[in-house]
Amino acid sequence: MLSALICHFNFVCQHDLLFKKLNISDGPRRESLGDSETFDVSDKWRPFRIKFNYDFMDGKKEYPLRCDRVGQVLDSGFRCEKENVLTDAQRNALKQTIDNVIKFLQNTIKVKSLRFPIKVSNLEDYGDFDEIVFNDADLGIVATSIALDSTNSIIAAAAPRVFIKPSYRPYIGVMYFNPRFVPEKPCDYTDFESKFFYTVLHELTHAIGFLSSAYWSFHPYEQEDKLYITSTCQLTKYNKKYNFLVTPYAHLYAKKRFGVDKFYGDKNKSCPAGIELEDQGGQTTAGSHLENELIILNIWLDLFLMLMRHFKSLVMQQWLF
C-alpha cells in the first residue's frame, strides 16, 4: 500500500496542459459566476453520490476529438492510430476502476445531498447535446476519451463545470482519458498495480473542486455564503519559496498538526499556519496539489511509529514470556 501511495505521489498531473490545448477553463473564477444554479439541498449529511455518464466515450454522442477507428481523420486533421482507440477491454477496465474510485470516495466523503436529478445539455468543449440526466447524484461527471499524439504524456484530466449557489460546490464536471494509458485490467487501491486507480482518484479530486482556481470559494460548511478574498499565503525561508493554503479549515488543521498559529519566514514575514501546496507546474497546476514531500514525510512517519509500536510489543512479549 505504501509503495502504491508513493507511486501516486510521483504521478505528474498535467491537467492544465490539456485544458490549455482545448482552450477551455479548468475551474470556477469570480468573474464567471453565471455558471451556477440554486438547488434544493438536504440538511442531512450522506455519502457522496458520484455518477458518470459515458455517452461521449461510447460513441452515443458525437465528440470531435474522440477516435473510434484506426485511420479515422478527425476534423482537426489528426489521423487516428491503434493507440488512440479504446478497446472493449480498456473500456470495461476503465469503468470498473472508476466504480472502485467512487466506492472509495463514498466511504470517505459526506455531503448535504441534492434532492433533485442533475440535468445537463451544454458544456464548454462539448457544446449542445441531448440532455443527460443523473438521478440520485450529488456530482455528475461527463466522461470521454480524447485523441492525443504519442509525444503527449497526459493520462487523464478532470475539472468542475457547474456549481451550486450559494456554496459554489461543483455538481457537474468533465473528465478526459487518453486511451494510450488506459489499462486492460481494472484496478483498486489495494492492488499492487494501482497507479491508474490513483490517477483517476487524483483527477476526480480536481472535479470535486480541489483546484487553485477554486480556493476562493472554500468556506466553513456552516457559512456557505462567506467567501474569502485571501485563500493562500506565500513566504520565503532560507531562500526556499513556500505556498500555503490558509482557508479556515486548512488553518485549523495546520494548527492542530504543527502546534503553531503562524509560520515565519525570512525578514520576519509570517503566514497563518496552513497546508503547504506545490509551486511547480503550469499556471493552473501549480498550487492545485499538496506538497509531495510533506505527504511522503507523514507517510514515513506513520510507518515508523507503526513499526516502533510493533517492536515495543515484540520486546514486551519476549520479556513476559
Residue pairs with C-beta under 8 A, 6 or more apart in sequence:
1 189
1 190
2 299
2 303
3 192
4 189
4 191
4 192
4 194
4 195
4 198
5 198
5 299
6 296
6 299
7 194
7 195
7 198
8 194
8 195
8 198
8 199
8 201
8 202
9 292
9 295
9 296
10 292
11 155
11 195
11 198
11 199
11 202
12 153
13 202
13 203
13 206
13 281
13 285
13 288
13 289
14 153
14 154
14 157
14 281
14 282
14 285
15 26
15 154
15 157
15 158
15 159
15 203
15 206
15 284
15 285
16 26
16 281
16 282
16 283
16 284
16 285
16 288
17 154
17 282
18 146
18 154
18 157
18 176
19 25
19 26
19 157
19 159
19 284
20 282
22 65
22 125
24 124
24 125
25 32
25 124
25 159
25 213
26 159
26 206
26 211
26 213
26 284
27 159
27 160
27 206
27 209
27 211
27 213
27 214
27 284
28 35
28 160
28 163
28 168
28 170
28 209
28 213
28 214
28 217
29 213
30 216
33 168
35 161
35 162
35 163
36 162
36 163
36 164
36 165
36 168
37 162
37 163
37 164
37 165
38 164
38 165
38 166
39 114
39 115
39 116
39 164
39 165
39 171
40 114
40 115
40 116
41 112
41 113
41 114
41 115
41 164
42 112
42 113
42 114
42 115
43 112
44 112
44 113
45 110
45 111
45 112
46 110
46 111
46 112
46 113
47 106
47 107
47 109
47 110
48 105
48 106
48 108
48 109
48 110
48 111
48 138
48 139
49 106
49 113
49 136
49 137
49 138
49 139
50 102
50 105
50 106
50 137
50 138
50 139
50 141
50 204
51 118
51 134
51 135
51 136
51 137
51 139
51 140
51 141
52 95
52 98
52 102
52 140
52 141
52 142
52 143
52 175
53 132
53 134
53 140
53 141
53 142
53 143
54 60
54 95
54 143
54 144
55 61
55 132
55 142
56 62
56 63
56 66
56 126
56 142
56 143
56 144
57 66
57 86
57 91
57 143
57 144
57 145
57 177
58 91
59 66
59 68
61 129
61 130
63 126
63 144
63 146
64 74
64 75
64 76
65 74
65 76
65 78
65 146
65 147
66 144
66 145
66 146
66 147
67 74
67 78
67 80
67 81
67 84
67 85
67 145
67 147
67 179
68 80
68 85
69 80
69 85
70 80
70 81
70 82
70 85
71 79
71 80
72 79
72 80
73 79
73 80
74 80
74 147
78 147
78 149
80 147
81 150
83 150
83 179
83 180
84 147
84 148
84 179
84 180
85 179
86 94
86 145
86 177
86 179
86 182
87 184
89 184
89 185
90 179
90 182
90 183
90 184
92 186
93 182
93 183
93 184
93 185
93 186
93 187
94 177
94 182
94 186
96 186
97 183
97 186
97 187
97 188
97 196
97 197
97 200
98 143
98 200
100 186
100 187
100 188
100 189
100 197
101 197
101 200
101 201
101 204
104 189
104 201
105 201
105 204
109 208
111 138
111 169
113 138
114 137
114 138
114 164
114 171
117 133
117 134
117 135
117 136
117 137
118 133
118 134
118 137
118 139
118 140
118 171
118 172
119 131
119 132
119 133
119 134
120 131
120 132
120 134
120 140
120 142
120 162
120 172
121 128
121 129
121 130
121 131
121 132
122 128
122 129
123 129
123 142
123 161
123 172
123 174
124 161
125 174
126 142
126 174
132 140
132 142
134 140
138 171
139 170
139 171
139 172
139 173
139 207
139 208
140 171
140 172
140 173
141 158
141 172
141 173
141 174
141 175
141 204
141 207
142 172
142 173
142 174
142 175
143 174
143 175
143 176
143 177
144 175
144 176
144 177
145 176
145 177
145 178
145 179
145 182
146 176
146 177
146 178
147 179
148 154
148 178
148 180
150 180
152 178
154 178
155 177
155 178
155 181
155 196
155 199
156 175
156 176
156 177
156 178
156 181
156 199
156 200
156 203
157 175
157 176
157 203
157 206
158 173
158 174
158 175
158 176
158 203
158 204
158 206
158 207
159 173
159 174
159 206
159 207
159 211
160 170
160 172
160 173
160 206
160 207
160 208
160 209
160 211
160 214
161 170
161 172
161 173
161 174
162 170
162 171
162 172
163 169
163 170
163 171
163 217
164 170
164 171
166 224
166 225
167 217
167 219
167 224
167 225
168 214
168 217
168 227
169 209
170 207
170 208
170 209
170 214
173 207
173 208
174 207
175 203
175 204
175 207
181 196
182 196
183 193
183 196
185 193
187 193
187 194
187 195
187 196
187 197
188 194
188 197
189 197
189 198
189 201
191 197
206 288
209 217
210 288
211 284
211 288
212 232
212 277
212 284
212 286
212 287
212 288
213 284
213 288
215 231
215 232
215 245
215 247
215 287
216 227
216 228
216 229
216 231
217 227
218 228
218 231
218 247
218 248
218 249
218 250
219 225
219 226
219 227
219 228
219 247
219 248
220 226
220 248
220 249
228 247
228 248
230 246
231 245
231 246
231 247
232 243
232 244
232 245
232 246
232 274
232 277
232 287
233 243
233 244
233 246
233 271
233 272
233 274
234 241
234 242
234 243
234 244
234 271
235 241
235 242
235 244
235 263
235 264
235 265
235 266
235 269
235 270
235 271
236 242
236 265
236 266
236 269
237 264
237 265
237 266
238 266
239 266
241 279
242 263
242 265
242 271
242 276
242 279
243 276
243 277
243 278
243 279
243 287
244 250
244 254
244 263
244 271
244 272
244 273
244 274
244 275
244 276
244 277
245 274
245 275
245 276
245 277
246 271
246 272
246 273
246 274
247 274
250 274
250 275
251 272
251 273
251 274
253 275
254 272
254 273
254 274
254 275
255 261
255 273
258 273
260 273
261 272
261 273
262 270
262 271
262 272
262 273
263 270
263 271
263 272
263 273
263 274
264 270
265 271
275 290
275 294
276 290
276 291
276 294
277 287
277 288
277 289
277 290
277 291
278 285
278 286
278 287
278 288
278 289
278 290
278 291
278 292
279 286
279 287
280 286
281 288
281 289
